[in-house]
Amino acid sequence: MRRALFLCLGIVVFTWLEFQFFPGHTYLRGDSQIYVPVLERLDTPGYLSRDLVATHPHVTYTIYDEVTLFLHVAGRLTLQRALEVQQVVCRAAAIAGIFLLVLSTGLGEAWAFLVAVLLNLGATLAGPAVELVQSEPLPVGFAFALSLLAMGFLAREKPLLAGLSGGIACVYHPATAAPFWGLVLLVFAVDRSLRKLFRPALTILVIFALLLGNLAQLQPGIAESQPFFGKLSANLAELQQYRTPYVWVSLWAGADIWHYLAIWICGLWATTRIWASLNRQVRWFLLVLPTYGILSVPLSYLLLERFRWSFIPEVQPARALLFTVAMASLACGVAGIRAAQARRRAEAFLWLLLVFALPMNTRILDFLRLSRLTNLAQLILCVAFAAALTALIRRFAATRWRLAVLGLPILAILAFAMMSRITDYSNSEKASVIGLADWAETNTWGSSVFLFPDAGRELYPGIFRAQSRRALWVDWESGDLVDYFESAGIEWWNRWQQTMQDRYSTDRLESSLSLPIDYYVLKQADRLADVKQIFENRAYVVYDARDLRKASAPLRNASMSKKLTG
């Protein structure tokens, strides 16, 4: 019991450290910008009725919205807090899942926990644009973490718990959980010795599949249904290549696939070094899932770019590279610890070097380009941590002080956080956006439409939409709709071209005044001359569209007007 309590405490502590520092967490800094408006409209249908994203919900085949809204209503949490609760729980589940997987290899609890913590330092996958530990509270991140937990339960021969966690993963994001369940079906079909173990998990999968189907039938607010076997039009294909190039593997695989092949080879090599200590189901996990991740790249190319299957951009099969990276990190971590315990220092150092390198950069071959200062600094940091961990394992492996080794991941979390390039808005910028949103929520109609014509590809319009519950005519992040709905994607493109594609100018602003937009928000640097603003703060100026249409003279930038009069 005491060990279980210490384990739970360790999971809580490291989940908090990794949530706060590295990999960290964000909100409305990525794809959550196209989920939160949908959640807000489902919660309060009177708002965002003219917003392109909110009126095209893409949450039909997920319980993401149901769980979030339940926590929001029953727990009286804000939507942000409801999402963060799920995010924290799933991160803890990922640590627990890896812990169980490593424990099944015969390593002690301290070493299993060490590997779990190091793997959950995460990794950003160049190419498919997905993270091993999602910084945003997204269904793909929840499903992947729960899939890892399901693998851990199967490794420890707990099929009912594996089915439960894997089933929840499936109803959060079926495409992310599909590789795990595909492997379970494969093993059940071809491996008689594991059939009895896997059968209960498959029974639970059927229950969750029926649940997901029923929830999909009850999904409110569906504006457009995507045909499952539809063919992608040439216009939409071109638009996706412009707005979401990570979906089209031919645009990145030529440069990035070599890094993933190297990671895959290292993972398989490490697996051969620990093969004798692996049980049968873990051998399946470490061989098949990483290989499927690699094969998902040509599979995506074939289905999307050759057959033009319109369903593929929504599924994004190449995200299965998550399993390639995760299983490689796990295998290398176990191999490194075993080598260090056997006093094979050089081998241990090399395995652990890859474990520390992946959170820094999944383009691991770039570490060989020492002429780049960033690569050199990252390599030095990874070498230092790998060498230190090798020495600590050798020193404390056979002593009662082996838990002291867990101090090194804490240092790694803090050091990687300092090296990380994740940037966020400053406090003053946040305050300006929130102040603008608070004003809009208090002083404008719930159906009002805003445009930020000089925002370009910046994120703050989407933050404003989520905080104010006011519609945007268009913004860059809304372009993710091109992967889900053809009509909405084309409408987004038309609006983007009309108002924001080219560089901002007063002429372009004036040409958009005929559109059904109620308010225009400009940066202070682009404020207009001789037009009364209805709100301003240190960063933004808001104009009523009616005042702009009534202007007696052509619209002019205030700074240009001062130069001319001066």
Secondary structure as the mmCIF struct_conf table of DSSP 4:
data_model
#
loop_
_struct_conf.conf_type_id
_struct_conf.id
_struct_conf.beg_label_comp_id
_struct_conf.beg_label_asym_id
_struct_conf.beg_label_seq_id
_struct_conf.end_label_comp_id
_struct_conf.end_label_asym_id
_struct_conf.end_label_seq_id
HELX_RH_AL_P HELX_RH_AL_P1 ARG A 2 GLN A 20
TURN_TY1_P TURN_TY1_P1 PHE A 21 PHE A 21
BEND BEND1 PHE A 22 PRO A 23
BEND BEND2 TYR A 27 GLY A 30
HELX_RH_3T_P HELX_RH_3T_P1 ASP A 31 ILE A 34
TURN_TY1_P TURN_TY1_P2 TYR A 35 TYR A 35
HELX_RH_AL_P HELX_RH_AL_P2 VAL A 36 ASP A 43
TURN_TY1_P TURN_TY1_P3 PRO A 45 GLY A 46
BEND BEND3 TYR A 47 LEU A 48
TURN_TY1_P TURN_TY1_P4 SER A 49 ARG A 50
TURN_TY1_P TURN_TY1_P5 LEU A 52 THR A 55
BEND BEND4 HIS A 56 HIS A 56
TURN_TY1_P TURN_TY1_P6 THR A 60 TYR A 61
BEND BEND5 ILE A 63 ILE A 63
HELX_RH_AL_P HELX_RH_AL_P3 TYR A 64 ALA A 74
BEND BEND6 GLY A 75 GLY A 75
HELX_RH_AL_P HELX_RH_AL_P4 LEU A 79 LEU A 103
TURN_TY1_P TURN_TY1_P7 SER A 104 GLY A 106
HELX_RH_AL_P HELX_RH_AL_P5 GLU A 109 LEU A 119
TURN_TY1_P TURN_TY1_P8 ASN A 120 LEU A 121
STRN STRN1 THR A 124 LEU A 125
TURN_TY1_P TURN_TY1_P9 ALA A 126 ALA A 129
STRN STRN2 VAL A 130 GLU A 131
BEND BEND7 LEU A 132 VAL A 133
BEND BEND8 SER A 135 GLU A 136
HELX_RH_AL_P HELX_RH_AL_P6 PRO A 139 ALA A 155
TURN_TY1_P TURN_TY1_P10 ARG A 156 GLU A 157
HELX_RH_AL_P HELX_RH_AL_P7 PRO A 159 TYR A 172
HELX_RH_AL_P HELX_RH_AL_P8 PRO A 174 VAL A 190
HELX_RH_AL_P HELX_RH_AL_P9 ARG A 192 GLN A 217
TURN_TY1_P TURN_TY1_P11 LEU A 218 LEU A 218
TURN_TY1_P TURN_TY1_P12 PRO A 220 GLY A 221
HELX_LH_PP_P HELX_LH_PP_P1 SER A 225 PRO A 227
TURN_TY1_P TURN_TY1_P13 PHE A 228 PHE A 229
STRN STRN3 LYS A 231 LYS A 231
HELX_RH_AL_P HELX_RH_AL_P10 ALA A 234 ARG A 243
HELX_RH_3T_P HELX_RH_3T_P2 PRO A 245 VAL A 247
BEND BEND9 TRP A 248 TRP A 248
HELX_RH_3T_P HELX_RH_3T_P3 VAL A 249 LEU A 251
TURN_TY1_P TURN_TY1_P14 TRP A 252 TRP A 252
HELX_RH_AL_P HELX_RH_AL_P11 ALA A 253 ARG A 273
TURN_TY1_P TURN_TY1_P15 ILE A 274 ILE A 274
HELX_RH_3T_P HELX_RH_3T_P4 TRP A 275 SER A 277
HELX_RH_AL_P HELX_RH_AL_P12 ARG A 280 SER A 300
HELX_RH_PI_P HELX_RH_PI_P1 TYR A 301 ARG A 306
BEND BEND10 PHE A 307 PHE A 307
STRN STRN4 TRP A 309 TRP A 309
TURN_TY1_P TURN_TY1_P16 SER A 310 PHE A 311
HELX_RH_AL_P HELX_RH_AL_P13 ILE A 312 VAL A 315
HELX_RH_3T_P HELX_RH_3T_P5 PRO A 317 ALA A 320
HELX_RH_AL_P HELX_RH_AL_P14 LEU A 321 GLN A 341
TURN_TY1_P TURN_TY1_P17 ALA A 342 ARG A 343
HELX_RH_AL_P HELX_RH_AL_P15 ARG A 345 MET A 360
BEND BEND11 THR A 362 THR A 362
HELX_RH_3T_P HELX_RH_3T_P6 ILE A 364 LEU A 368
TURN_TY1_P TURN_TY1_P18 LEU A 370 SER A 371
BEND BEND12 ARG A 372 ARG A 372
HELX_RH_AL_P HELX_RH_AL_P16 LEU A 373 PHE A 396
TURN_TY1_P TURN_TY1_P19 ALA A 397 ALA A 398
BEND BEND13 THR A 399 THR A 399
TURN_TY1_P TURN_TY1_P20 ARG A 400 TRP A 401
HELX_RH_3T_P HELX_RH_3T_P7 ARG A 402 LEU A 406
HELX_RH_AL_P HELX_RH_AL_P17 GLY A 407 MET A 419
HELX_RH_AL_P HELX_RH_AL_P18 ASN A 427 ASN A 443
BEND BEND14 THR A 444 THR A 444
TURN_TY1_P TURN_TY1_P21 GLY A 446 SER A 447
STRN STRN5 VAL A 449 LEU A 451
TURN_TY1_P TURN_TY1_P22 PRO A 453 ASP A 454
TURN_TY1_P TURN_TY1_P23 GLY A 456 ARG A 457
BEND BEND15 LEU A 459 LEU A 459
HELX_RH_AL_P HELX_RH_AL_P19 TYR A 460 SER A 468
TURN_TY1_P TURN_TY1_P24 ARG A 469 ARG A 469
STRN STRN6 ALA A 471 LEU A 472
BEND BEND16 TRP A 473 TRP A 473
BEND BEND17 TRP A 476 TRP A 476
HELX_RH_3T_P HELX_RH_3T_P8 GLU A 477 ASP A 483
TURN_TY1_P TURN_TY1_P25 TYR A 484 TYR A 484
HELX_RH_AL_P HELX_RH_AL_P20 GLU A 486 THR A 499
TURN_TY1_P TURN_TY1_P26 MET A 500 MET A 500
BEND BEND18 GLN A 501 ASP A 502
HELX_RH_AL_P HELX_RH_AL_P21 THR A 506 SER A 511
TURN_TY1_P TURN_TY1_P27 SER A 512 SER A 514
BEND BEND19 LEU A 515 PRO A 516
STRN STRN7 TYR A 519 LYS A 523
HELX_RH_3T_P HELX_RH_3T_P9 GLN A 524 ASP A 526
HELX_LH_PP_P HELX_LH_PP_P2 ARG A 527 ARG A 527
STRN STRN8 LEU A 528 LEU A 528
BEND BEND20 ALA A 529 ASP A 530
BEND BEND21 ILE A 534 ILE A 534
STRN STRN9 PHE A 535 GLU A 536
BEND BEND22 ARG A 538 ALA A 539
STRN STRN10 TYR A 540 ASP A 544
HELX_RH_AL_P HELX_RH_AL_P22 ALA A 545 ARG A 549
TURN_TY1_P TURN_TY1_P28 LYS A 550 LYS A 550
BEND BEND23 SER A 552 ALA A 553
STRN STRN11 ASN A 557 ASN A 557
HELX_RH_AL_P HELX_RH_AL_P23 ALA A 558 THR A 565
#
